Structure formats: structure tokens, C-alpha cells
Amino acid sequence: MTFGVWGDSDVGAGVIGSSDTPTTDTAHVRPAGVVGVNKATRGVGVEGFCAQGTGVLGIGGADQPGVAGKADTGPGVTGTSSQGVGVTGNGGGMSPGVSGNAAVGPGVSGTSDQGAGVSGNSTSGPGVTGQADTGPGVLGTSTDGTGVTGQGTSRPGVLGTGADAPGVQGISARSPGVAGSSPPGPGVSGISSDGPGVFGDSGHGPGVRGLSALGTGVEGTADPGPAVSGNSLSGTGVLGTSLSGTAVSGTSTSGQALTATTDTGTGAVIQSHDGVAVSASCGHPEPDTGQSIGFSDPPNRGPAVRGQSWFGPGVQGVSVHDAAVDAFGWIGLAASGVTLGADINNGLRVNGVIISAGSARFVIDHPLDPADTTLTHAFVASPEQKNVYDGVVTLDDTGAATVTLPDWFDALNQHFRYQLTPIGAPAPGLHVNAEISGNSFSVAGGPPGGKVSWQVTGVRLDKWARANPVTPVTAKPADQRGRFLHPTAFDQPVERGIGVPPAPVRTNRREEM
């Protein structure tokens, strides 16, 4: 290897460089391989240039850093390289490979055209450590590669701690601003008392990207602020990808665990091929019973959105001017419950056919005991779309009367049926004297001045009814034969019930939504 400066010493300094005022006094410095003292207003203590090798190389043993730099205004250690590493350090024991302290500027600054700006390797301590009062502790700038890269086997590859500023900050035009890779622990870990633990700002790509094979892609914990915050002008603010674990996980003790806000695009886009796209849970199990709600979704049959709550609504939609919940599908809305499948306040409009697998009923408070009892009636069913009309008419002096029907009666009904019942006394001769025509019919043969209760039914003939006729008996489709609308009523298992259509055959082609 070729070195710009090489110094080897057992006790004192191997090489001493001084400008402005020569000096040989080394009492004020600790034993080091290379010591540079500059008493001029500006300049560097030690500077090394090398075409292909390392400009300055330091190897430290025990608890001492390989290269240590301290400056009041500029970088403590600065390295510039066209192909290799700007600054590289190997530290032994608990000492960092590269350590820099600065009052105003970066503690360690590395600039590289193709390689890493700063690279540090340590057996047990941090690879690179930087401390600055106002500027970044570690600053890395690269045109093609990574500004700062850290790899840790048991501890974080890059660790940043900031009181007012971000612990780790990365700015990149095309690639990730901060990239971390670690086999067992987090690739990038940030701890901050006031600001974000990890902050990413990007013009085109993700501000913060997390990729995990088994664990969490991006994980953040914050007391007052957001756990993970992403801001992007054209790309993805926060992107999490995981092969088997959680892509993005948010936990908050008092605020929002996860929030998404956008001005023109979609706040959150979530897709799942086999599992649940969105799963939300609120509340806790009953303390006495510990009951929980379990779900077992077969492949490719999980819901897109799932909400679970112990005391409130599982999913709630609120809209001021439009539908609170808008559902579209093979079955637009499927609901089931322990006591009621659906509870609807106000009116219900159905633009189609109401199909009841059982009986239709109304339940009201009992008129004689409304506080303690309910009254239930079943609806009247018919194999025809039938309308029912009735009333009471008084006969004239000849024992006849004309019953006038609504002016739309003839336009709505056909196939009429009649029933006449005399009130007060028998009327053997009572009969329909003239059938319905011109929205009226007449009766005769009763006692003069008598009363007659009448009932007329008609079958609908309007355009909608003709387009949707009732077929009383229909053969079940091939996929429903051998199955039942009410399997338990026929002593059959619930699995033989007729439910939603079978799942479609899955292909590898992603359907366009």
C-alpha cells in the first residue's frame, strides 16, 4: 500500500506536523500514531493525499479511535476520494473506527464520487461516531453511491441522537437518503426527544424506505409527534415492504398511530393478494369473559377492509350529502349478526326485487302493553304480484250501490277477484252486478239501506311488473343443487347452505380496478 503519511510510535507521536510556529512539545496531546497541530487561523492539522490508496489511515487499539479529529469551526475529520473511501477507520474494543467532534460544522465529513463518503468498522462499538453542537454529527455526500452506510450485526448500523435536530438526516436526489441493513436488528434506528427520530426528504423517490425479510420494514415510536413521517413531492412519502412480517407498523399511546393526508391524490393505497388489506381493531375484550372475535379467511377470500370493535361500530361511515357507505359487488352488501342481520333507522328503498329466504314480519310495541310486550305480524304472501283493496258501501233504496276505485286502478291492475259480505243481516241475493270498468264496479241484490263490506284484488300490470314477473317454482342452478337456503330446517349441516358464489379461480395477472 502507498501512504501519504505514515507514522509509527510506541510512546509519543510517530509524525508531528506544525505550521506557523514550529513546536516539538507533545505534552498537550495523548500518544498517537499521527498528531497534527496547526496554530494558524485556518488550515488543517493533518492532511494526506493518495492517488489510489488511503490518504490518512489510523488503526486504534484498546479504547482509542483509529483517527480522531477536533475542530472549533470546520470538520473534525474530512476525507475526499475520487474512487475509494473518503475516510476509513477500524476501531478495536468499544472505540469507534472514526470519531469526530466539532463545535459548529460536521464532526465527520466524507465526500466520494463513487464509493462511500465515510466508512467505519468496529468490533463492538459504533463504526462511525460524530458529535456537533449545531451541525450534523455525521455528514455524508455522494453523487452515485450512499452518503453514509452502516452495517451492524447485533447493534444498529447507523445510530443518531438529536436534541433539537434530526438524529439521522439523509438527502438524496435519486437514491435513498439514509439506507441501513442489519441481519438481526433495525437497519436504521433513530431516537429524538423533540424532532423526528428518522427524517427523510426526497425529490423523486421514497423519503424513508424500509425493507425487511422477517421483521418490521419501518418502525417508529414517538410520545408527542408522529412515529413515522414521510413527505414526498411526486413519489411515496413512506414505503414499507415486507416478505412475511409487517410492512408498516405504527403505535401511539395518546395520538394517532397512523395518519395519511394528501391534497390531490389518494391518502392511502393498500393492496393484499391473500390476506386482509386493512385490519382495524378498537377496544378490548370483556374483562369478565375474555371473549374475542376470531377470523379464519381462506386463500384469496379475505376482506379488503376489516374493522373490529368491542363496544362501538366495527366500521363507520359518515357523509353529509352522499351515501355513508357505498358497496358494489356480486353481492352489494352482506350482513349477519347475533340478534339482527341489519338494523336500519328511517326508510329503506330497494331499486329491485326483495328476496326473502324466510318470512317477512313487522314487530311493534304491543298497543295494550307497550312497556313489556311486543306484537309480531307476518306479511301476506302470494305467488302473484297482487294488490288488495277493500271498503264498506251503503246500498240505495233498490238494494244496489256503485263502488268507485282510484283513477289509476285500471292502469295498474288486471285479473280481478271480488268478495262481498253483508253487515247486520243475511243477503242471499247480494252479488256483483257489473264488473270493474272505468275504475268502478256495482253490486245489487241486497236489502235497501243495508251495508256491504267489499274486497277486490288485482294483479299488477305496470311495466316494471311485466319486466320482472314472479316464477313460483324455479329449478336451482347447478352449483346450488344439493344445497339449501335453510339447511338446519332440513336437518342438514350449515356447510350445505346457499351463500355467496364460490371463489373465482385465481391467476397471476393483477386485475385492473
ZAVO-349160 format. One record per residue (C-alpha): y, z, x. Coordinates in Angstrom, 1 decimal, always signed. Layout:
       y       z       x
       Y       Z       X
...
This chain:
       y       z       x
    +0.0    +0.0    +0.0
    +3.6    -0.6    +1.1
    +6.2    +2.1    +0.5
    +9.9    +2.1    +0.7
   +10.0    +5.7    +1.9
    +7.0    +7.8    +3.0
    +7.2   +11.5    +3.8
    +4.5   +14.0    +4.7
    +5.2   +17.6    +5.4
    +3.2   +20.8    +5.3
    +6.1   +23.2    +5.1
    +9.5   +21.5    +4.9
   +10.8   +18.1    +3.9
    +8.9   +15.1    +5.2
   +12.0   +12.9    +4.8
   +15.6   +14.0    +4.2
   +18.3   +11.6    +3.1
   +22.0   +12.6    +3.1
   +25.3   +10.8    +2.6
   +29.0   +11.8    +3.1
   +28.2   +14.8    +5.2
   +25.0   +14.9    +7.4
   +23.0   +18.1    +7.0
   +19.8   +19.5    +8.3
   +19.8   +22.7    +6.2
   +17.0   +22.7    +3.7
   +17.1   +26.3    +2.8
   +18.6   +25.5    -0.6
   +15.6   +23.2    -1.6
   +12.0   +24.0    -2.2
    +9.3   +22.4    +0.0
    +8.9   +18.8    -1.0
    +7.5   +15.6    +0.3
   +10.9   +13.8    -0.1
   +14.2   +15.5    -0.6
   +17.5   +13.7    -1.1
   +20.9   +15.3    -1.0
   +24.0   +13.4    -1.9
   +27.4   +15.2    -1.6
   +29.4   +12.1    -2.6
   +31.0   +11.8    -6.0
   +28.5    +9.1    -7.0
   +25.2    +7.9    -5.6
   +21.5    +8.8    -5.6
   +19.6   +11.4    -3.7
   +16.5    +9.3    -3.0
   +16.2    +5.6    -3.6
   +13.2    +3.4    -2.9
   +12.8    -0.4    -3.3
    +9.5    -2.3    -3.1
    +8.6    -5.9    -4.0
    +5.1    -5.2    -5.2
    +4.2    -1.6    -4.7
    +5.9    +1.7    -5.8
    +9.5    +2.4    -4.9
    +9.1    +6.1    -4.9
    +5.7    +7.8    -5.1
    +5.1   +11.5    -5.4
    +1.9   +13.5    -5.8
    +2.2   +17.1    -6.6
    -0.4   +19.8    -6.3
    -0.9   +23.2    -8.0
    +2.0   +23.6   -10.5
    +4.6   +21.4    -8.8
    +5.6   +18.0   -10.1
    +4.9   +14.9    -8.1
    +8.5   +13.7    -8.5
   +11.4   +16.0    -9.6
   +14.9   +14.9   -10.3
   +18.0   +16.8   -11.4
   +21.4   +15.3   -12.2
   +24.6   +16.5   -13.9
   +25.7   +13.2   -15.5
   +23.1   +10.5   -14.7
   +19.3   +10.2   -15.0
   +17.3   +12.8   -13.0
   +14.8   +10.2   -12.0
   +15.3    +6.4   -12.5
   +12.9    +3.6   -11.7
   +13.3    -0.2   -12.0
   +10.4    -2.6   -11.6
   +10.0    -6.3   -12.3
    +6.2    -6.3   -12.8
    +4.8    -2.8   -12.3
    +5.7    +0.7   -13.4
    +9.3    +1.8   -13.0
    +8.4    +5.5   -12.4
    +4.8    +6.8   -12.0
    +3.7   +10.3   -11.3
    +0.4   +12.2   -11.0
    +0.6   +15.9   -11.6
    -2.1   +18.5   -11.0
    -2.8   +21.8   -12.7
    -0.3   +22.4   -15.5
    +2.5   +20.4   -13.8
    +3.8   +17.2   -15.3
    +3.4   +13.9   -13.5
    +7.1   +13.1   -13.8
    +9.8   +15.7   -14.6
   +13.5   +15.1   -15.1
   +16.4   +17.4   -16.0
   +19.9   +16.1   -16.9
   +23.0   +17.6   -18.4
   +24.3   +14.5   -20.1
   +22.1   +11.5   -19.6
   +18.3   +11.0   -19.9
   +16.1   +13.4   -18.0
   +13.7   +10.5   -17.1
   +14.7    +6.8   -17.5
   +12.4    +3.9   -16.8
   +13.1    +0.1   -17.1
   +10.5    -2.5   -16.8
   +10.3    -6.2   -17.6
    +6.5    -6.5   -18.1
    +4.9    -3.1   -17.6
    +5.6    +0.5   -18.8
    +9.1    +1.9   -18.2
    +7.7    +5.4   -17.5
    +4.1    +6.3   -16.8
    +2.8    +9.8   -16.2
    -0.7   +11.2   -15.7
    -1.6   +14.8   -15.7
    -4.9   +16.7   -15.9
    -3.8   +19.5   -18.2
    +0.0   +19.4   -18.7
    +2.3   +16.7   -20.1
    +2.2   +13.3   -18.4
    +6.0   +13.0   -18.6
    +8.5   +15.7   -19.4
   +12.2   +15.3   -19.8
   +15.0   +17.7   -20.7
   +18.6   +16.8   -21.6
   +21.4   +18.7   -23.2
   +23.0   +15.8   -25.1
   +21.0   +12.7   -24.4
   +17.3   +11.8   -24.9
   +14.8   +13.8   -22.8
   +12.8   +10.7   -22.1
   +14.2    +7.1   -22.5
   +12.1    +4.0   -22.1
   +13.3    +0.4   -22.4
   +11.1    -2.6   -22.3
   +11.6    -6.3   -23.2
    +8.0    -7.2   -23.9
    +5.8    -4.0   -23.5
    +6.1    -0.4   -24.5
    +9.2    +1.6   -23.5
    +7.3    +4.9   -23.3
    +3.5    +5.2   -23.5
    +1.4    +8.3   -23.6
    -2.3    +9.0   -23.7
    -3.8   +12.4   -24.3
    -7.5   +13.3   -24.5
    -7.0   +16.8   -26.1
    -3.3   +17.2   -26.5
    -0.5   +14.8   -27.8
    +0.0   +11.7   -25.8
    +3.8   +12.0   -26.3
    +5.4   +15.2   -27.4
    +9.0   +15.6   -28.3
   +11.0   +18.6   -29.4
   +14.6   +18.4   -30.5
   +17.0   +20.9   -31.9
   +19.6   +18.6   -33.4
   +18.5   +15.1   -32.3
   +15.1   +13.5   -32.9
   +12.2   +14.8   -30.8
   +11.0   +11.3   -30.1
   +13.1    +8.2   -30.8
   +12.0    +4.6   -30.3
   +14.0    +1.4   -31.0
   +12.3    -1.9   -30.7
   +13.2    -5.5   -31.7
    +9.7    -6.8   -32.3
    +7.0    -4.3   -31.3
    +6.7    -0.6   -32.4
    +9.5    +1.7   -31.1
    +7.0    +4.5   -30.4
    +3.3    +3.9   -30.0
    +0.8    +6.7   -29.5
    -3.0    +6.6   -29.1
    -5.3    +9.7   -28.8
    -9.0    +9.9   -29.5
    -9.2   +13.5   -31.0
    -5.5   +14.5   -31.7
    -2.5   +12.8   -33.2
    -1.2    +9.7   -31.3
    +2.4   +10.8   -31.8
    +3.4   +14.3   -32.7
    +7.0   +15.4   -33.4
    +8.4   +18.9   -34.1
   +12.0   +19.4   -35.1
   +14.0   +22.3   -36.5
   +16.7   +20.2   -38.3
   +16.1   +16.5   -37.8
   +13.1   +14.3   -38.3
   +10.0   +15.1   -36.1
    +9.4   +11.4   -35.6
   +12.0    +8.8   -36.3
   +11.6    +5.0   -36.2
   +14.2    +2.3   -36.6
   +13.2    -1.4   -36.6
   +14.9    -4.6   -37.5
   +11.7    -6.6   -38.4
    +8.5    -4.6   -38.0
    +7.5    -1.1   -39.2
    +9.7    +1.8   -38.1
    +6.7    +4.1   -37.7
    +3.2    +2.7   -37.7
    +0.0    +4.9   -37.8
    -3.5    +3.6   -37.2
    -6.5    +5.9   -37.4
   -10.2    +5.3   -37.4
   -11.3    +8.6   -38.9
    -8.3   +10.9   -39.3
    -4.7   +10.5   -40.7
    -2.7    +7.5   -39.8
    +0.7    +9.2   -40.1
    +1.1   +12.9   -40.9
    +4.3   +14.8   -41.3
    +5.2   +18.4   -42.2
    +8.8   +19.5   -43.0
   +10.3   +22.6   -44.6
   +13.7   +21.2   -46.0
   +13.6   +17.5   -45.2
   +11.2   +14.6   -45.8
    +7.9   +14.9   -43.9
    +7.8   +11.2   -43.1
   +10.9    +9.0   -43.4
   +10.9    +5.2   -43.0
   +13.8    +2.8   -43.1
   +13.4    -1.0   -42.7
   +15.8    -3.8   -43.4
   +13.2    -6.5   -44.0
    +9.7    -5.1   -43.2
    +7.8    -2.0   -44.1
    +9.6    +1.4   -43.7
    +6.4    +3.4   -43.4
    +3.0    +1.7   -42.9
    -0.3    +3.6   -42.8
    -3.7    +2.0   -42.2
    -7.0    +4.0   -42.0
   -10.6    +2.8   -41.9
   -12.2    +5.8   -43.5
    -9.6    +8.6   -43.8
    -6.2    +9.0   -45.4
    -3.7    +6.2   -44.6
    -0.6    +8.2   -45.5
    -0.7   +12.0   -46.4
    +2.3   +14.0   -47.5
    +2.5   +17.7   -48.1
    +5.6   +19.7   -49.2
    +5.9   +23.4   -50.1
    +9.1   +23.1   -52.2
   +10.3   +19.5   -52.2
    +8.8   +16.0   -52.8
    +5.7   +15.3   -50.8
    +6.2   +11.5   -51.0
    +9.1    +9.5   -52.3
    +9.8    +5.8   -52.4
   +13.2    +4.2   -53.1
   +14.3    +0.6   -53.0
   +17.3    -1.4   -54.0
   +15.8    -4.8   -54.8
   +12.1    -4.7   -54.0
    +9.1    -2.6   -55.1
    +9.3    +1.1   -54.3
    +5.6    +1.4   -53.6
    +2.8    -1.2   -53.5
    -0.7    +0.3   -53.4
    -3.9    -1.6   -53.5
    -7.5    -0.4   -53.4
   -10.7    -2.6   -53.5
   -13.3    +0.1   -54.2
   -11.6    +3.4   -54.6
    -8.7    +4.8   -56.5
    -5.3    +3.1   -55.7
    -3.2    +6.1   -56.7
    -4.6    +9.6   -57.4
    -2.2   +12.4   -58.5
    -3.1   +16.0   -59.2
    -0.9   +18.8   -60.6
    -1.6   +22.4   -61.3
    -4.7   +24.4   -60.5
    -8.0   +25.3   -62.2
    -8.2   +28.1   -64.8
    -8.4   +31.4   -62.8
   -11.0   +32.8   -65.2
   -13.4   +29.9   -65.4
   -12.6   +27.8   -62.3
   -13.3   +24.7   -64.3
   -12.4   +21.4   -62.6
   -12.4   +17.8   -63.6
   -14.8   +15.6   -61.6
   -14.8   +11.8   -61.4
   -17.6    +9.5   -60.2
   -16.5    +5.9   -60.1
   -19.0    +3.1   -59.4
   -18.0    +0.5   -56.8
   -15.2    -1.8   -58.0
   -14.7    +0.2   -61.2
   -12.1    +2.8   -60.1
    -8.8    +3.1   -61.9
    -5.6    +1.7   -60.3
    -3.7    +4.9   -61.2
    -5.2    +8.3   -61.8
    -3.4   +11.4   -62.8
    -4.9   +14.9   -63.2
    -3.1   +17.9   -64.5
    -4.4   +21.3   -65.7
    -1.7   +22.1   -68.3
    +0.6   +19.1   -68.6
    +0.1   +15.4   -69.2
    -2.1   +13.6   -66.6
    +0.1   +10.6   -66.7
    +3.5   +10.5   -68.4
    +5.8    +7.5   -69.0
    +9.3    +7.8   -70.3
   +11.6    +4.8   -71.3
   +14.9    +4.8   -73.1
   +14.8    +1.3   -74.6
   +11.3    -0.1   -73.9
    +7.7    +0.9   -74.0
    +7.0    +4.2   -72.2
    +3.5    +2.8   -71.2
    +2.7    -0.9   -71.2
    -1.0    -1.6   -71.0
    -2.7    -5.0   -70.7
    -6.3    -5.8   -70.0
    -9.7    -6.7   -71.5
    -9.1    -3.5   -73.5
    -5.4    -2.8   -73.5
    -5.7    +0.9   -73.9
    -8.9    +3.1   -73.8
    -8.6    +6.8   -74.6
   -11.1    +9.6   -75.1
   -10.7   +13.3   -75.4
   -12.5   +16.5   -76.1
   -10.9   +17.0   -79.6
    -8.8   +13.8   -80.1
    -9.0   +10.4   -78.5
    -5.3    +9.8   -79.2
    -2.5   +11.9   -80.7
    +0.4    +9.7   -81.9
    +3.7   +11.0   -83.3
    +5.7    +8.8   -85.7
    +4.4    +5.5   -86.8
    +1.6    +3.2   -85.5
    +1.9    -0.6   -85.5
    -1.1    -2.8   -84.9
    -0.5    -6.5   -84.5
    -4.1    -7.4   -85.1
    -7.3    -6.0   -86.6
    -8.1    -2.3   -86.8
   -11.8    -1.9   -85.9
   -13.2    +1.5   -86.7
   -16.7    +2.3   -85.4
   -16.8    +5.3   -87.8
   -14.8    +6.2   -90.9
   -11.0    +6.3   -91.3
    -9.6    +9.6   -92.6
    -6.4   +11.4   -93.3
    -6.0   +15.2   -92.7
    -3.1   +17.2   -94.1
    -2.3   +20.8   -94.7
    -4.0   +22.0   -97.9
    -1.5   +22.0  -100.7
    -2.8   +25.3  -102.1
    -3.4   +27.0   -98.7
    -1.3   +25.1   -96.1
    -1.3   +28.1   -93.6
    -5.0   +28.5   -93.2
    -6.8   +25.3   -94.5
    -6.6   +21.5   -94.1
    -7.6   +18.8   -96.6
    -9.5   +15.7   -95.5
   -10.0   +12.4   -97.4
   -11.8    +9.3   -96.3
   -10.3    +5.8   -96.7
   -11.9    +3.5   -99.2
   -13.8    +0.6   -97.5
   -14.7    -2.9   -98.8
   -16.4    -6.0   -97.4
   -13.3    -7.9   -98.6
    -9.6    -7.6   -97.8
    -8.8    -6.1  -101.2
    -5.6    -4.8  -102.8
    -5.7    -2.3  -105.6
    -3.0    -1.9  -108.4
    -3.1    +0.4  -111.4
    -0.9    +1.9  -114.1
    -0.5    +3.1  -117.8
    +0.7    +0.9  -120.6
    +1.6    +1.7  -124.3
    +0.2    -0.6  -127.0
    +2.5    -2.0  -129.7
    +2.0    -1.9  -133.5
    -0.7    -4.6  -133.2
    -2.6    -2.7  -130.5
    -1.6    -5.2  -127.7
    +0.5    -5.0  -124.6
    +1.6    -7.1  -121.6
    +1.3    -5.7  -118.1
    +3.9    -7.1  -115.7
    +3.0    -7.2  -112.0
    +5.2    -7.6  -108.9
    +6.8   -11.1  -108.4
    +4.8   -11.6  -105.2
    +1.4   -10.7  -106.8
    +0.2   -14.3  -107.4
    +1.2   -15.4  -103.9
    -0.8   -12.6  -102.3
    -3.9   -12.2  -104.3
    -6.9   -14.1  -105.8
   -10.3   -13.3  -107.3
    -9.1   -10.6  -109.8
   -11.0    -7.7  -111.2
   -10.0    -5.6  -114.3
   -10.7    -2.1  -115.6
    -9.3    -0.7  -118.9
    -9.6    +2.9  -120.1
    -8.2    +4.1  -123.4
    -6.5    +7.5  -123.4
    -6.8   +10.0  -126.2
    -9.4    +8.2  -128.4
   -12.1    +5.6  -128.1
   -11.1    +1.9  -128.4
   -14.3    -0.2  -128.7
   -12.3    -3.4  -129.2
   -10.0    -2.9  -126.2
   -10.1    -6.0  -123.9
    -8.2    -8.3  -121.6
    -6.6   -10.7  -123.9
    -5.0   -13.1  -121.3
    -5.9   -13.1  -117.5
    -3.4   -12.9  -114.8
    -0.9   -15.8  -114.7
    +2.7   -15.8  -113.8
    +2.4   -12.3  -112.3
    +1.3   -10.7  -115.6
    -1.7   -10.2  -117.9
    -2.1    -8.9  -121.5
    -4.5    -6.5  -123.3
    -5.4    -6.2  -127.0
    -7.8    -4.6  -129.5
    -6.6    -1.1  -129.2
    -5.1    +1.4  -131.6
    -1.4    +0.8  -132.4
    +0.8    +3.0  -130.2
    -2.2    +4.0  -128.0
    -2.1    +4.5  -124.2
    -4.3    +2.5  -121.9
    -5.0    +3.1  -118.1
    -5.5    -0.1  -116.3
    -6.6    -1.1  -112.8
    -6.5    -4.6  -111.2
    -7.9    -5.6  -107.7
    -7.3    -8.8  -105.8
    -8.4   -10.3  -102.6
    -5.7   -11.3  -100.1
    -5.0   -15.0   -99.7
    -1.9   -14.9   -97.3
    -2.0   -17.0   -94.2
    -2.9   -14.1   -91.8
    -5.8   -13.0   -94.0
    -7.2   -16.6   -94.2
    -6.9   -16.9   -90.4
    -8.7   -13.6   -89.9
   -11.5   -13.4   -92.6
   -13.9   -10.5   -92.8
   -17.5   -11.3   -92.0
   -19.5    -8.4   -93.3
   -22.7    -9.0   -91.3
   -22.4   -10.2   -87.7
   -25.1   -10.5   -85.0
   -24.3    -8.6   -81.9
   -23.6   -10.6   -78.7
   -26.4   -11.0   -76.2
   -25.0    -8.3   -73.8
   -24.8    -5.7   -76.7
   -28.2    -6.2   -78.2
   -30.4    -3.1   -78.0
   -27.2    -1.0   -77.7
   -25.3    +1.0   -80.4
   -21.8    +1.9   -81.5
   -23.1    +5.4   -82.2
   -26.3    +5.8   -80.1
   -26.7    +9.5   -80.8
   -26.8    +8.9   -84.6
   -30.0    +6.8   -84.0
   -31.5    +9.4   -81.6
   -30.6    +7.1   -78.6
   -29.1    +8.2   -75.3
   -25.4    +7.9   -74.7
   -26.0    +5.3   -71.9
   -27.1    +2.9   -74.6
   -23.7    +2.9   -76.3
   -21.4    -0.1   -76.5
   -18.4    +0.4   -74.2
   -16.3    -1.7   -72.0
   -17.6    -5.1   -70.8
   -19.8    -5.0   -67.7
   -18.0    -5.1   -64.3
   -17.4    -8.7   -63.1
   -19.2   -10.0   -60.0
   -17.1    -9.1   -57.0
   -16.1   -11.8   -54.5
   -14.4   -11.5   -51.1
   -11.5   -13.6   -52.5
    -8.5   -11.5   -53.3
    -7.2   -12.3   -56.8
    -3.5   -13.1   -57.3
    -1.8   -10.6   -59.5
